[in-house]
């Protein structure tokens, strides 16, 4: 007679040398952080035997799922408000810093050859500038021959931390954007093509000549897409690179921020890229699954100690050592 599944499990539990399944950590949320968490998960599995299963579903989903308890951690590029953290009994901390690239698909325009400003970018997405040879664009690019073709704005349709970051930046540099579009994970876009996250933008922009979109930098470089230069707060055109992301991150006052919720958009400095964000993890303080949050903190603690090379290789910026130490002190509490 065959043993039932329950009986087999009981027998296996009693055998000292039995092979048991390793624990699994479940996370979901920001697509921005997905390349990094995927690499960290791979390395952590090899080091500890623990599998971290992370799904890129968007910052909005990450926040919702950790609140209702269907995952061990949520990830979001949008820091949760202090009142919501308290209400949901969550711990919030950053894991890395990265940049958002603006990408285009234009004939004979190479990587970082096109110049844009924040106000012009805002007018494009608000539908006020509709052709690539518009005087407001050609004035910024006297050395480029821009075609008289329609601009096809590509935006994130689902709740997205990247939409939050770019809308927060544009609200700072364009009064019209601030009053008509505002800041949010989702927006009422007047026109254009909606996609799912940075992966969707990276896939759709190359399909349409005349398209413009925004995506996390590692998606752009891995897909060999055409990014643009943007004029920063200092009036300098800068390219989206790890160095310009780091220049913005160095301006942050981490110590003064509540729950590490720093705003890294439109930072001062000649080398600062204007659309930079930290990415955050949300962990239940009292999880329904015993030991779940402890496992999550062990994973990210390992990543803080061993994952900075991965951070740099994927064009993110590691957190400063002092910030990591402050985060660990919060974990102990």
N, C-alpha and C positions, 0 to 999 in steps of 0.2 A: 504494500500500500504506500502511495506517495505521501510525503509530508505536505501539509498545507503550507502556503506562503508564510503564514504567521508562525508556524512551527519551525520552519527553516530559519526565520529571523531570530527566533528565540535560541535555537541551537548555535547559530553563528555568534550571538552575543556572548555565549558561554565559553566559546573556544578562544583561548588566549592568543593564538597565532592566526586567527581568522582575518581575512582581508576585508576591511570595512570601507564603505564609501567615505571620502573626505567631505567635510562640511562645505557648503556653498553659500556665498554671499551674493545677494541679489540687489542690484541698483538700477535706476533708470533716470532719464532726464536729459540734460543739455547735450545737444549734438556737438557743440563747441568743444567739449572735453572728451568726446568719444575716442579720438585717435590716441590720446594720452592714456586714458583709463584702459583701453584695449592693450596697449603695450605694457603698462604696469601690471595688468592682470596676468599676462603671459609670463612675465618675469617672476611674479609672486607665486604663481602656480609651480614654477620650476624650483623655487626656493623653499616653499612651505608645504606644497601639496594642496593648498586651499584654492578652490576655483572661485573667481569673482566673475559673475555674469552680469554685464552691464549692457543695457539697451538704450540707444539714442532715440528718445521719444519727444524731446523738447523740454525746455525749462518749466513750462506750465504744467506738463504732465508729471515731471519729477517732483514738483512741490506737492501736487495733489496726491500722488501715490504714497509718498512718505507720510503724509498726514493721516491717510486712512489705514496705513499699516500694511500695504500689500508688498512693500519692498523693505530691505534692510537700510538702504539709504537712498535719498533723492539727490539729484544734481541740478543746479540752476546757475545760470549766469546773472540772474537777477537776485540780489540779496533779499531775503524775506524780512518784512517789517518786524520790529522788535515785539510789538503786541501780538502778532501772529505766532512768532516763535514761542512766546510765553504761553499763549493759549493752547498751542499744539504740543508743548513740552519738548521742543526740539533744540538741539545744539547745531550751530552753524559755524563753518570755518572755510577759508579759501584753500585751494590746492595748488593753483598756478595762475599765471597771468598770460594773456594772449591778445592778439590783435585781430581786428576784422578788416579784410581787404575789400575794396571796391573793384569789381572786375567788369571788363567790357569785351565785346566781340565786334571789332571794326576792321575793315580792310586796311592792310599796310600800317597798322598801329601795333607796335611791339610793347613788351613788358615795361611798365613804368614810363612810357613815352608821353601819355596823355596827362595833362594837368587839369585838375578840378579844384574848386573851392567848396567849402561847406554850403554857402548860400546857393551856389549853382546846383550842387547835388540835391539840395532840398527842392529847388524849383523843378528839377527833372522829375523827381518822384511825386511832386504835387501836380504834375501835368502842365506846368507853365512853360517849360522848354520841351519842345516835342521833336525837334530835328537836330541832327548832329552838327550841321553847319550854322546853327543859331549864333548870332554875334556874341552872345555872352560866353559861348564855349570857344569860338575861334579866336576871340580876343586873348584868351589864356594860352592859346596854342598857335602862335604865329608861324612856327616851323612845321606844322602838320597840315596836310591836305585832307580835311574832314569831309566825308560824303554828305550829300543832301538826301539823307534817308531817315525814316522815322526812328525815334528812340523807343525801345521796348523795355520798360522797367520790369525787372524780375524781383519779386519780394517773397518773404516767408509768409505762408498762409496760416500756419498753425502758431500757437503760442510759442514765441521764440526769444531766447535771451539775446540773440543777435539783433532782432528787431528792436528790443529794448535799448541795446547799446547804441545803435545808429540813431534811433529817435531821440535818445537823451542828448547825443552830440548835436544833432541838427536843431534841437530846441534851444541850444546854447548859442548857435551861430545864425539862426534865421528866425526873426520875430514872427514872420508869417507861418512858419512851420509850428512854432510854439502855440500859436492861437488856433490854427486850423487842424493840425494833426496831433500834436501833443506827444506824450511819452507812454509807451506801453509794450507789452509782449505781443499784442495784436493791434492792428490799426485799421481804420476804414480807408483803404487805398482807393484813390480815384480811378486808377486804371492799371494795366499791366498784367503780368502772369504770376500767379501764386504757386509756390513750390513748398516742399517739406524740408526745411532746414538748410544748412550749408551744403549737405550732400545734394539736395535737389537743385540749389542754385548753381553748384558746380557742374551739374549735368545738363541744365537747361540753357544757360547762357551760351555755351558753344554751339547750340542748335540754331540760334537765331542771329543773323547778321543785324547789327544795330542794338543788340541787347546790352543791358547793364544790370548788375546784381551785386550782392554782398554775401561774403562767406568767410568763415574762419580760415586763417592763413594756411594751415597745414593742408586743408582741402584744395586750396588754390595751387600751392606748389606741387603737390602730388599729382594733380591733374594738368599741370603745365598750362595754366590759364593766364590771361593777360590782366595784370593788376594796373592800377593807375597811381599817380602821385597826387597827394592832397596838400593844400596849403594849411599849415598848422597855425596855432595861436600866435607864434612869433613871426608869422608872415613868410615862412620858409616852405618851399615844396619839399616833401619828404616821401620816401618810398616805404612800403610796409615790410619791415625786416625785424628780426629778433632784436637788433640793436636799437631801433627806434621804438619798439615796444618797451624795451627795458628803460629807455630814457624817460618814457612816460611813467612807468612804474616807480622809478626812483623819486618822482615828485610826490608820491602818495604819503599822507600822514596816517599811517596804519594805527599808531597808538591812540589817535583821537577819534577813530571810527568806532561806532557801536556795533558789536557783533562782526567786526572786520568788514563792514559794508562800505568799502572805499569806492569812490567815483573816479575813474581814471580817464574819462573822456575830456578832450580839449585842454590838456595839461600844458603848462608853460615849458619853454626850452626850445632851442633851435633844432634839436634832433628828435623831438617828441612826435610820435605818430598820434593823430588826434582821436582815433577810435580804438581804444584799448579797454579791456575789461578783465577783472578777476573772475574766476569761476569757483563756485561754492558747493559744499556738500552739506546736506541736512541729515541729521541722525537723531532718532528717538532717544530721549534720556531714559525712558522706561519701556523698552520694546516688549511686545507680546511674546516674542520668541526669546527664550532665555539665552543670554550670551551673544545675541545678534549684534548689538551695537559695539560690544567689546571686540568682536571680530572685525567690524568695519574700521574701528580706530587702530587696530593692529595693522590692518592693510595699509591705511594711509600713513601711519607712523613708519612702516617699512618703506613706503614710497618717499617720504621726506628724507629718510636716511640714505636710500639707494637709488632714487629715481631721477635725480637732477640731470644726468646725462641724457636720459630719454626726453626730458622736458626740453632741453636745448636742441636736440636732434629734430624734434617735431615742431620747432620754431615757437615754442612757448617760452616764458620767462620763469625761472624758479623763484619761489618765495625767499625773501631775505631770511637769514638764520635767526635774527631776532624775532621775526614774525612767527616762525615755526616754534620757537621756544615759548612764546606767549600762547600759541594755540595749544601746545602740550599742557601748559599750566591750566588752561580751561578744561581740558579733558580730565585732569586729575580731580577737579572740583565736581 
